[in-house]
Amino acid sequence: MKTRSILSFRVARELISRGFPVVDFATSHKYDGKVVIKFEDTPEFNEAFSEIIKDASTTDVHGTRR
């Protein structure tokens, strides 16, 4: 199974709330001391992930749309 590693807990929390199950937790190979949350890499996952990232780029830190 192919997986995607997510470093952001905010993004991971949103993916979980949309019904995507966590496959595993692991230490990041790129960022020492950080934990990544692994999800199964599916077309549905990628669509949801893109939506979340797009929404994040139009929202400030307080959740207000820019």
MOPAC internal coordinates of N, CA, C and O (Angstrom, degrees):
PM7 1SCF
backbone

  N    0.0000 0     0.00 0     0.00 0    0    0    0
  C    1.4613 1     0.00 0     0.00 0    1    0    0
  C    1.5257 1   108.23 1     0.00 0    2    1    0
  O    1.2310 1   121.26 1   -46.91 1    3    2    1
  N    1.3118 1   115.20 1   133.09 1    3    2    1
  C    1.4507 1   121.67 1   176.79 1    5    3    2
  C    1.5254 1   108.43 1   -84.17 1    6    5    3
  O    1.2310 1   120.38 1   -42.70 1    7    6    5
  N    1.3423 1   116.88 1   137.30 1    7    6    5
  C    1.4625 1   120.55 1  -179.16 1    9    7    6
  C    1.5210 1   110.55 1  -124.02 1   10    9    7
  O    1.2310 1   121.64 1   -18.44 1   11   10    9
  N    1.3354 1   114.47 1   161.56 1   11   10    9
  C    1.4654 1   122.64 1   172.33 1   13   11   10
  C    1.5098 1   107.52 1  -119.20 1   14   13   11
  O    1.2310 1   120.52 1   -44.88 1   15   14   13
  N    1.3135 1   116.62 1   135.12 1   15   14   13
  C    1.4633 1   122.61 1   178.88 1   17   15   14
  C    1.5182 1   109.23 1   -99.01 1   18   17   15
  O    1.2310 1   120.96 1   -51.99 1   19   18   17
  N    1.3252 1   115.78 1   128.01 1   19   18   17
  C    1.4581 1   122.25 1  -179.39 1   21   19   18
  C    1.5203 1   108.39 1  -114.09 1   22   21   19
  O    1.2310 1   120.41 1   -54.78 1   23   22   21
  N    1.3125 1   116.82 1   125.22 1   23   22   21
  C    1.4586 1   122.13 1  -179.30 1   25   23   22
  C    1.5321 1   111.68 1   -87.43 1   26   25   23
  O    1.2310 1   120.22 1   148.99 1   27   26   25
  N    1.3131 1   117.18 1   -31.01 1   27   26   25
  C    1.4596 1   122.30 1  -176.08 1   29   27   26
  C    1.5354 1   111.14 1   -81.63 1   30   29   27
  O    1.2310 1   120.91 1   -59.60 1   31   30   29
  N    1.3241 1   115.86 1   120.40 1   31   30   29
  C    1.4610 1   119.63 1   177.52 1   33   31   30
  C    1.5257 1   111.06 1   -68.16 1   34   33   31
  O    1.2310 1   120.06 1   150.05 1   35   34   33
  N    1.3215 1   117.49 1   -29.95 1   35   34   33
  C    1.4684 1   120.26 1   177.83 1   37   35   34
  C    1.5297 1   110.31 1   -64.85 1   38   37   35
  O    1.2310 1   120.62 1   134.67 1   39   38   37
  N    1.3095 1   116.43 1   -45.33 1   39   38   37
  C    1.4629 1   120.84 1   178.49 1   41   39   38
  C    1.5233 1   110.13 1   -65.77 1   42   41   39
  O    1.2310 1   120.37 1   136.10 1   43   42   41
  N    1.3309 1   116.90 1   -43.90 1   43   42   41
  C    1.4624 1   120.93 1   179.39 1   45   43   42
  C    1.5255 1   110.91 1   -60.94 1   46   45   43
  O    1.2310 1   120.19 1   138.13 1   47   46   45
  N    1.3120 1   117.25 1   -41.87 1   47   46   45
  C    1.4673 1   121.46 1   179.55 1   49   47   46
  C    1.5320 1   110.37 1   -61.35 1   50   49   47
  O    1.2310 1   120.44 1   138.59 1   51   50   49
  N    1.3221 1   116.77 1   -41.41 1   51   50   49
  C    1.4671 1   120.76 1   179.03 1   53   51   50
  C    1.5270 1   110.71 1   -66.32 1   54   53   51
  O    1.2310 1   120.18 1   138.82 1   55   54   53
  N    1.3266 1   117.27 1   -41.18 1   55   54   53
  C    1.4645 1   120.62 1   177.65 1   57   55   54
  C    1.5253 1   111.05 1   -62.40 1   58   57   55
  O    1.2310 1   120.35 1   137.58 1   59   58   57
  N    1.3168 1   116.93 1   -42.42 1   59   58   57
  C    1.4684 1   121.73 1   178.27 1   61   59   58
  C    1.5326 1   109.62 1   -62.55 1   62   61   59
  O    1.2310 1   120.50 1   137.49 1   63   62   61
  N    1.3371 1   116.65 1   -42.51 1   63   62   61
  C    1.4736 1   119.61 1  -179.74 1   65   63   62
  C    1.5237 1   111.65 1   -65.34 1   66   65   63
  O    1.2310 1   120.18 1   157.22 1   67   66   65
  N    1.3284 1   117.25 1   -22.78 1   67   66   65
  C    1.4608 1   121.52 1   177.26 1   69   67   66
  C    1.5317 1   111.80 1   -89.00 1   70   69   67
  O    1.2310 1   120.50 1  -175.89 1   71   70   69
  N    1.3212 1   116.64 1     4.11 1   71   70   69
  C    1.4601 1   120.15 1   173.23 1   73   71   70
  C    1.5137 1   116.26 1    98.17 1   74   73   71
  O    1.2310 1   119.58 1  -172.56 1   75   74   73
  N    1.3255 1   118.40 1     7.44 1   75   74   73
  C    1.4561 1   120.42 1   178.79 1   77   75   74
  C    1.5288 1   109.18 1   -86.77 1   78   77   75
  O    1.2310 1   119.94 1   -61.35 1   79   78   77
  N    1.3373 1   117.72 1   118.65 1   79   78   77
  C    1.4599 1   120.00 1  -176.91 1   81   79   78
  C    1.5310 1   111.99 1   -76.93 1   82   81   79
  O    1.2310 1   121.29 1   -34.43 1   83   82   81
  N    1.3178 1   115.15 1   145.57 1   83   82   81
  C    1.4561 1   121.68 1   174.53 1   85   83   82
  C    1.5187 1   108.25 1   -73.47 1   86   85   83
  O    1.2310 1   120.57 1   -48.87 1   87   86   85
  N    1.3289 1   116.52 1   131.13 1   87   86   85
  C    1.4568 1   121.65 1   178.87 1   89   87   86
  C    1.5255 1   110.25 1   -89.33 1   90   89   87
  O    1.2310 1   120.74 1   141.53 1   91   90   89
  N    1.3525 1   116.19 1   -38.47 1   91   90   89
  C    1.4613 1   120.25 1  -176.21 1   93   91   90
  C    1.5206 1   109.65 1  -167.75 1   94   93   91
  O    1.2310 1   121.18 1   -14.60 1   95   94   93
  N    1.3204 1   115.34 1   165.40 1   95   94   93
  C    1.4543 1   123.94 1   169.48 1   97   95   94
  C    1.5165 1   105.75 1  -118.06 1   98   97   95
  O    1.2310 1   120.04 1   -35.97 1   99   98   97
  N    1.3140 1   117.54 1   144.03 1   99   98   97
  C    1.4642 1   120.19 1   179.54 1  101   99   98
  C    1.5271 1   109.13 1  -151.65 1  102  101   99
  O    1.2310 1   120.85 1   -17.13 1  103  102  101
  N    1.3156 1   115.98 1   162.87 1  103  102  101
  C    1.4607 1   119.30 1   173.44 1  105  103  102
  C    1.5217 1   108.48 1   -80.24 1  106  105  103
  O    1.2310 1   121.20 1   -35.92 1  107  106  105
  N    1.3067 1   115.32 1   144.08 1  107  106  105
  C    1.4552 1   121.04 1  -178.85 1  109  107  106
  C    1.5214 1   110.29 1   -71.06 1  110  109  107
  O    1.2310 1   121.07 1   -44.06 1  111  110  109
  N    1.3281 1   115.56 1   135.94 1  111  110  109
  C    1.4629 1   120.01 1   175.32 1  113  111  110
  C    1.5287 1   110.43 1   -82.99 1  114  113  111
  O    1.2310 1   120.78 1   160.75 1  115  114  113
  N    1.3140 1   116.12 1   -19.25 1  115  114  113
  C    1.4618 1   121.29 1  -176.52 1  117  115  114
  C    1.5293 1   112.31 1   -93.88 1  118  117  115
  O    1.2310 1   120.38 1   143.00 1  119  118  117
  N    1.3328 1   116.88 1   -37.00 1  119  118  117
  C    1.4665 1   121.58 1  -176.49 1  121  119  118
  C    1.5224 1   109.30 1  -120.31 1  122  121  119
  O    1.2310 1   120.55 1   -72.52 1  123  122  121
  N    1.3185 1   116.55 1   107.48 1  123  122  121
  C    1.4671 1   121.33 1  -178.80 1  125  123  122
  C    1.5245 1   111.62 1   -57.05 1  126  125  123
  O    1.2310 1   121.01 1   -45.09 1  127  126  125
  N    1.3266 1   115.67 1   134.91 1  127  126  125
  C    1.4464 1   121.81 1   176.36 1  129  127  126
  C    1.5166 1   115.07 1    80.86 1  130  129  127
  O    1.2310 1   119.60 1   179.63 1  131  130  129
  N    1.3129 1   118.36 1    -0.37 1  131  130  129
  C    1.4645 1   121.36 1   179.88 1  133  131  130
  C    1.5226 1   110.35 1   -99.62 1  134  133  131
  O    1.2310 1   121.07 1   -26.07 1  135  134  133
  N    1.3248 1   115.55 1   153.93 1  135  134  133
  C    1.4620 1   122.10 1   178.90 1  137  135  134
  C    1.5179 1   108.72 1  -110.04 1  138  137  135
  O    1.2310 1   120.38 1   -41.15 1  139  138  137
  N    1.3237 1   116.87 1   138.85 1  139  138  137
  C    1.4609 1   121.16 1   174.19 1  141  139  138
  C    1.5211 1   108.89 1  -111.62 1  142  141  139
  O    1.2310 1   121.20 1   -29.16 1  143  142  141
  N    1.3167 1   115.32 1   150.84 1  143  142  141
  C    1.4587 1   122.52 1   177.35 1  145  143  142
  C    1.5190 1   106.08 1  -108.01 1  146  145  143
  O    1.2310 1   120.39 1   -53.10 1  147  146  145
  N    1.3274 1   116.86 1   126.90 1  147  146  145
  C    1.4598 1   120.97 1  -175.54 1  149  147  146
  C    1.5275 1   110.70 1  -102.49 1  150  149  147
  O    1.2310 1   122.01 1   -44.84 1  151  150  149
  N    1.3369 1   113.76 1   135.16 1  151  150  149
  C    1.4499 1   123.16 1   177.60 1  153  151  150
  C    1.5240 1   108.51 1  -124.67 1  154  153  151
  O    1.2310 1   120.60 1   -25.40 1  155  154  153
  N    1.3334 1   116.47 1   154.60 1  155  154  153
  C    1.4561 1   119.89 1   174.30 1  157  155  154
  C    1.5252 1   109.16 1   -67.79 1  158  157  155
  O    1.2310 1   120.73 1   -47.59 1  159  158  157
  N    1.3245 1   116.21 1   132.41 1  159  158  157
  C    1.4583 1   122.43 1  -178.76 1  161  159  158
  C    1.5330 1   109.17 1   -85.20 1  162  161  159
  O    1.2310 1   120.98 1   -76.67 1  163  162  161
  N    1.3298 1   115.73 1   103.33 1  163  162  161
  C    1.4693 1   122.31 1   179.53 1  165  163  162
  C    1.5284 1   108.65 1  -128.19 1  166  165  163
  O    1.2310 1   119.87 1   -16.59 1  167  166  165
  N    1.3158 1   117.85 1   163.41 1  167  166  165
  C    1.4742 1   119.46 1   175.66 1  169  167  166
  C    1.5346 1   112.03 1   -57.99 1  170  169  167
  O    1.2310 1   120.08 1   140.94 1  171  170  169
  N    1.3289 1   117.44 1   -39.06 1  171  170  169
  C    1.4762 1   121.10 1   179.11 1  173  171  170
  C    1.5305 1   110.43 1   -64.82 1  174  173  171
  O    1.2310 1   120.78 1   138.50 1  175  174  173
  N    1.3336 1   116.12 1   -41.50 1  175  174  173
  C    1.4623 1   120.49 1   177.30 1  177  175  174
  C    1.5237 1   110.07 1   -60.47 1  178  177  175
  O    1.2310 1   120.53 1   132.24 1  179  178  177
  N    1.3213 1   116.60 1   -47.76 1  179  178  177
  C    1.4649 1   120.84 1  -177.52 1  181  179  178
  C    1.5253 1   111.93 1   -62.76 1  182  181  179
  O    1.2310 1   120.50 1   143.61 1  183  182  181
  N    1.3296 1   116.65 1   -36.39 1  183  182  181
  C    1.4691 1   120.25 1   177.32 1  185  183  182
  C    1.5340 1   110.34 1   -65.46 1  186  185  183
  O    1.2310 1   120.51 1   132.79 1  187  186  185
  N    1.3319 1   116.64 1   -47.21 1  187  186  185
  C    1.4665 1   120.63 1   179.19 1  189  187  186
  C    1.5253 1   111.04 1   -63.43 1  190  189  187
  O    1.2310 1   120.69 1   137.51 1  191  190  189
  N    1.3247 1   116.29 1   -42.49 1  191  190  189
  C    1.4632 1   120.90 1   179.60 1  193  191  190
  C    1.5274 1   110.12 1   -60.26 1  194  193  191
  O    1.2310 1   120.17 1   135.19 1  195  194  193
  N    1.3241 1   117.28 1   -44.81 1  195  194  193
  C    1.4692 1   120.91 1   178.25 1  197  195  194
  C    1.5185 1   111.78 1   -61.06 1  198  197  195
  O    1.2310 1   120.12 1   138.20 1  199  198  197
  N    1.3322 1   117.38 1   -41.80 1  199  198  197
  C    1.4700 1   121.22 1   177.75 1  201  199  198
  C    1.5219 1   111.03 1   -61.14 1  202  201  199
  O    1.2310 1   120.56 1   135.40 1  203  202  201
  N    1.3259 1   116.53 1   -44.60 1  203  202  201
  C    1.4666 1   121.38 1  -178.51 1  205  203  202
  C    1.5273 1   110.35 1   -63.28 1  206  205  203
  O    1.2310 1   120.58 1   134.96 1  207  206  205
  N    1.3305 1   116.49 1   -45.04 1  207  206  205
  C    1.4644 1   120.48 1   179.77 1  209  207  206
  C    1.5260 1   110.51 1   -65.36 1  210  209  207
  O    1.2310 1   120.27 1   139.43 1  211  210  209
  N    1.3274 1   117.08 1   -40.57 1  211  210  209
  C    1.4687 1   120.54 1   178.28 1  213  211  210
  C    1.5270 1   110.51 1   -62.76 1  214  213  211
  O    1.2310 1   120.52 1   135.06 1  215  214  213
  N    1.3419 1   116.60 1   -44.94 1  215  214  213
  C    1.4699 1   120.17 1   178.12 1  217  215  214
  C    1.5226 1   111.26 1   -62.30 1  218  217  215
  O    1.2310 1   120.17 1   142.14 1  219  218  217
  N    1.3191 1   117.28 1   -37.86 1  219  218  217
  C    1.4627 1   121.19 1  -179.68 1  221  219  218
  C    1.5235 1   111.25 1   -65.18 1  222  221  219
  O    1.2310 1   120.30 1   147.79 1  223  222  221
  N    1.3161 1   117.04 1   -32.21 1  223  222  221
  C    1.4647 1   119.86 1  -178.63 1  225  223  222
  C    1.5304 1   112.07 1   -75.69 1  226  225  223
  O    1.2310 1   120.24 1   166.63 1  227  226  225
  N    1.3393 1   117.15 1   -13.37 1  227  226  225
  C    1.4648 1   120.09 1   179.51 1  229  227  226
  C    1.5266 1   112.05 1  -111.97 1  230  229  227
  O    1.2310 1   120.46 1  -168.37 1  231  230  229
  N    1.3444 1   116.73 1    11.63 1  231  230  229
  C    1.4608 1   121.34 1  -178.54 1  233  231  230
  C    1.5256 1   108.67 1  -127.81 1  234  233  231
  O    1.2310 1   120.59 1   -42.11 1  235  234  233
  N    1.3387 1   116.48 1   137.89 1  235  234  233
  C    1.4625 1   118.14 1   178.19 1  237  235  234
  C    1.5335 1   110.46 1   -84.32 1  238  237  235
  O    1.2310 1   120.24 1     2.26 1  239  238  237
  N    1.3222 1   117.14 1  -177.74 1  239  238  237
  C    1.4588 1   121.50 1  -174.82 1  241  239  238
  C    1.5235 1   113.90 1   -63.54 1  242  241  239
  O    1.2310 1   120.10 1   162.73 1  243  242  241
  N    1.3324 1   117.41 1   -17.27 1  243  242  241
  C    1.4596 1   121.93 1  -179.80 1  245  243  242
  C    1.5242 1   112.03 1   -97.07 1  246  245  243
  O    1.2310 1   120.40 1  -175.85 1  247  246  245
  N    1.3477 1   116.84 1     4.15 1  247  246  245
  C    1.4548 1   120.44 1   179.04 1  249  247  246
  C    1.5140 1   114.38 1    84.81 1  250  249  247
  O    1.2310 1   120.59 1  -171.41 1  251  250  249
  N    1.3351 1   116.49 1     8.59 1  251  250  249
  C    1.4572 1   121.50 1   179.66 1  253  251  250
  C    1.5167 1   109.42 1   -89.04 1  254  253  251
  O    1.2310 1   121.07 1   -45.88 1  255  254  253
  N    1.3397 1   115.57 1   134.12 1  255  254  253
  C    1.4687 1   119.87 1   178.06 1  257  255  254
  C    1.5270 1   110.17 1   -67.37 1  258  257  255
  O    1.2310 1   121.79 1   -39.79 1  259  258  257
  N    1.3138 1   114.19 1   140.21 1  259  258  257
  C    1.4789 1   119.95 1   178.22 1  261  259  258
  C    1.4995 1   110.49 1   -85.37 1  262  261  259
  O    1.2310 1   120.10 1   180.00 1  263  262  261

